[in-house]
Amino acid sequence: MIPIVPTHKCTKNTVINGHLIPENTLTQPSFWGVNMDEKYFKNHSTFNPDRFLYNEDKIKIKYHHMSFGKGKEHVLKKV
């Protein structure tokens, strides 16, 4: 598998859902997993680009475009 996004590195010890992610751990986001979450995507197995937009210029809730990146403000500890 070739990652489509850069690997991230934890800059300090972090606990997520009770699991310790040690400092300097390399992480790789799983956008496949995010896009298969039925909580946000009905019929997640069906190709449907329209699910990301209400109309041409208004994006749906933030989780609908997770695979396009979250920017600097969304760090691992906020997950």
C-alpha positions in Angstrom: 0.0 0.0 0.0 1.3 3.4 -0.9 0.1 6.2 1.5 -1.6 9.1 -0.2 -1.0 11.4 2.8 2.3 12.1 4.6 3.1 10.2 7.8 2.6 12.2 10.9 4.8 12.1 14.0 3.5 12.6 17.6 5.5 15.4 19.2 4.6 14.4 22.8 3.0 11.5 24.6 -0.7 11.5 23.9 -3.6 9.4 25.1 -6.6 8.7 22.8 -9.5 6.7 24.0 -7.3 5.3 26.8 -4.5 4.3 24.5 -1.0 5.8 24.9 0.6 7.1 21.7 4.2 7.6 22.7 6.2 10.7 21.6 7.9 10.2 18.2 5.4 7.6 17.1 4.8 7.7 13.4 1.1 7.6 12.4 -0.7 7.1 9.1 -4.3 8.3 8.8 -6.7 5.8 7.4 -8.9 7.7 5.0 -10.5 4.5 3.8 -11.7 3.9 7.3 -13.0 7.4 7.7 -14.9 7.3 4.4 -16.5 3.9 5.4 -18.1 5.2 8.6 -21.9 4.8 8.2 -22.4 7.4 10.8 -21.4 10.0 8.2 -21.9 8.2 4.9 -25.0 6.3 4.0 -24.4 3.8 1.3 -20.6 4.3 1.9 -19.7 1.6 -0.7 -21.4 3.5 -3.6 -19.5 6.1 -5.5 -21.3 9.4 -5.0 -19.3 12.6 -5.2 -22.4 14.7 -4.5 -22.4 13.5 -0.9 -19.7 16.1 -0.1 -21.6 19.1 -1.1 -25.0 20.7 -0.4 -24.6 22.8 -3.6 -21.7 24.0 -5.7 -20.1 26.2 -3.1 -21.2 24.9 0.3 -19.5 22.0 1.9 -21.4 19.6 4.2 -20.4 18.9 7.8 -16.7 18.8 8.4 -16.4 15.0 8.5 -17.7 14.7 5.0 -14.5 16.1 3.6 -12.0 14.4 6.0 -10.2 12.7 3.2 -9.3 16.0 1.7 -7.4 17.1 4.8 -8.1 19.0 8.0 -5.3 21.5 8.0 -3.1 22.6 10.9 -6.0 23.2 13.3 -7.0 19.5 13.4 -4.2 17.7 15.3 -4.1 14.1 16.4 -5.0 14.9 20.0 -8.4 16.3 18.9 -9.5 13.0 17.4 
